[in-house]
Amino acid sequence: MSKKPPAGPVTPASYGEAVQHLEELIAGLESGQLPLERLLAQYQRGTELLKYCRDSLQAVEDQVKVLDQQGALKPWMPE
């Protein structure tokens, strides 16, 4: 009996959790021991996690730009 991936994408609780999952996925992909279907599913999940990480980093970068321009803490509103 094989484990199936979750039905839909699960949003990580944090950036750190997403990075940890990515590292685990990469290790599995590099092992060369996954069946093709699982390999594809894990690759797809990896791309979702990578997008989450990039979006998170972009949001932080945008917030830093707001702080830099204003010189003071200001409520940040994503565009």
Rosetta constraint file for C-alpha pairs under 8 A:
AtomPair CA 5 CA 41 HARMONIC 7.51 0.50
AtomPair CA 6 CA 10 HARMONIC 7.68 0.50
AtomPair CA 9 CA 45 HARMONIC 7.49 0.50
AtomPair CA 9 CA 48 HARMONIC 7.76 0.50
AtomPair CA 12 CA 17 HARMONIC 6.07 0.50
AtomPair CA 12 CA 18 HARMONIC 5.56 0.50
AtomPair CA 12 CA 49 HARMONIC 7.95 0.50
AtomPair CA 13 CA 17 HARMONIC 6.42 0.50
AtomPair CA 13 CA 18 HARMONIC 7.73 0.50
AtomPair CA 14 CA 18 HARMONIC 6.38 0.50
AtomPair CA 15 CA 19 HARMONIC 6.28 0.50
AtomPair CA 15 CA 52 HARMONIC 7.82 0.50
AtomPair CA 15 CA 53 HARMONIC 6.09 0.50
AtomPair CA 15 CA 56 HARMONIC 6.95 0.50
AtomPair CA 16 CA 20 HARMONIC 6.19 0.50
AtomPair CA 17 CA 21 HARMONIC 6.21 0.50
AtomPair CA 18 CA 22 HARMONIC 6.14 0.50
AtomPair CA 18 CA 49 HARMONIC 5.89 0.50
AtomPair CA 18 CA 50 HARMONIC 7.93 0.50
AtomPair CA 18 CA 52 HARMONIC 7.58 0.50
AtomPair CA 18 CA 53 HARMONIC 6.84 0.50
AtomPair CA 19 CA 23 HARMONIC 6.21 0.50
AtomPair CA 19 CA 49 HARMONIC 7.68 0.50
AtomPair CA 19 CA 53 HARMONIC 7.39 0.50
AtomPair CA 20 CA 24 HARMONIC 6.36 0.50
AtomPair CA 21 CA 25 HARMONIC 6.12 0.50
AtomPair CA 21 CA 49 HARMONIC 7.84 0.50
AtomPair CA 22 CA 26 HARMONIC 6.08 0.50
AtomPair CA 22 CA 46 HARMONIC 5.93 0.50
AtomPair CA 22 CA 49 HARMONIC 6.67 0.50
AtomPair CA 22 CA 50 HARMONIC 7.52 0.50
AtomPair CA 23 CA 27 HARMONIC 6.24 0.50
AtomPair CA 24 CA 28 HARMONIC 6.33 0.50
AtomPair CA 25 CA 29 HARMONIC 6.11 0.50
AtomPair CA 25 CA 42 HARMONIC 6.39 0.50
AtomPair CA 25 CA 43 HARMONIC 7.71 0.50
AtomPair CA 25 CA 46 HARMONIC 6.67 0.50
AtomPair CA 26 CA 30 HARMONIC 5.98 0.50
AtomPair CA 26 CA 46 HARMONIC 7.98 0.50
AtomPair CA 27 CA 31 HARMONIC 6.14 0.50
AtomPair CA 28 CA 32 HARMONIC 7.27 0.50
AtomPair CA 28 CA 33 HARMONIC 7.47 0.50
AtomPair CA 28 CA 34 HARMONIC 7.21 0.50
AtomPair CA 29 CA 33 HARMONIC 7.76 0.50
AtomPair CA 29 CA 34 HARMONIC 7.10 0.50
AtomPair CA 29 CA 39 HARMONIC 6.53 0.50
AtomPair CA 29 CA 42 HARMONIC 7.59 0.50
AtomPair CA 29 CA 43 HARMONIC 7.70 0.50
AtomPair CA 34 CA 38 HARMONIC 6.07 0.50
AtomPair CA 34 CA 39 HARMONIC 5.63 0.50
AtomPair CA 35 CA 39 HARMONIC 6.04 0.50
AtomPair CA 36 CA 40 HARMONIC 6.19 0.50
AtomPair CA 37 CA 41 HARMONIC 6.27 0.50
AtomPair CA 38 CA 42 HARMONIC 6.01 0.50
AtomPair CA 39 CA 43 HARMONIC 6.08 0.50
AtomPair CA 40 CA 44 HARMONIC 6.15 0.50
AtomPair CA 41 CA 45 HARMONIC 6.21 0.50
AtomPair CA 42 CA 46 HARMONIC 6.03 0.50
AtomPair CA 43 CA 47 HARMONIC 6.38 0.50
AtomPair CA 44 CA 48 HARMONIC 6.46 0.50
AtomPair CA 45 CA 49 HARMONIC 6.22 0.50
AtomPair CA 46 CA 50 HARMONIC 6.02 0.50
AtomPair CA 47 CA 51 HARMONIC 6.19 0.50
AtomPair CA 48 CA 52 HARMONIC 6.30 0.50
AtomPair CA 49 CA 53 HARMONIC 6.20 0.50
AtomPair CA 50 CA 54 HARMONIC 6.13 0.50
AtomPair CA 51 CA 55 HARMONIC 6.01 0.50
AtomPair CA 52 CA 56 HARMONIC 6.09 0.50
AtomPair CA 53 CA 57 HARMONIC 6.15 0.50
AtomPair CA 54 CA 58 HARMONIC 6.08 0.50
AtomPair CA 55 CA 59 HARMONIC 6.18 0.50
AtomPair CA 56 CA 60 HARMONIC 6.39 0.50
AtomPair CA 57 CA 61 HARMONIC 6.12 0.50
AtomPair CA 58 CA 62 HARMONIC 6.06 0.50
AtomPair CA 59 CA 63 HARMONIC 6.22 0.50
AtomPair CA 59 CA 78 HARMONIC 7.30 0.50
AtomPair CA 60 CA 64 HARMONIC 6.20 0.50
AtomPair CA 61 CA 65 HARMONIC 6.28 0.50
AtomPair CA 62 CA 66 HARMONIC 6.41 0.50
AtomPair CA 63 CA 67 HARMONIC 6.32 0.50
AtomPair CA 63 CA 76 HARMONIC 6.27 0.50
AtomPair CA 64 CA 68 HARMONIC 5.99 0.50
AtomPair CA 65 CA 69 HARMONIC 6.09 0.50
AtomPair CA 66 CA 70 HARMONIC 6.10 0.50
AtomPair CA 66 CA 74 HARMONIC 7.56 0.50
AtomPair CA 66 CA 76 HARMONIC 7.43 0.50
AtomPair CA 67 CA 71 HARMONIC 5.53 0.50
AtomPair CA 67 CA 72 HARMONIC 5.83 0.50
AtomPair CA 67 CA 73 HARMONIC 5.91 0.50
AtomPair CA 67 CA 74 HARMONIC 6.87 0.50
AtomPair CA 68 CA 72 HARMONIC 7.78 0.50
AtomPair CA 70 CA 74 HARMONIC 7.62 0.50
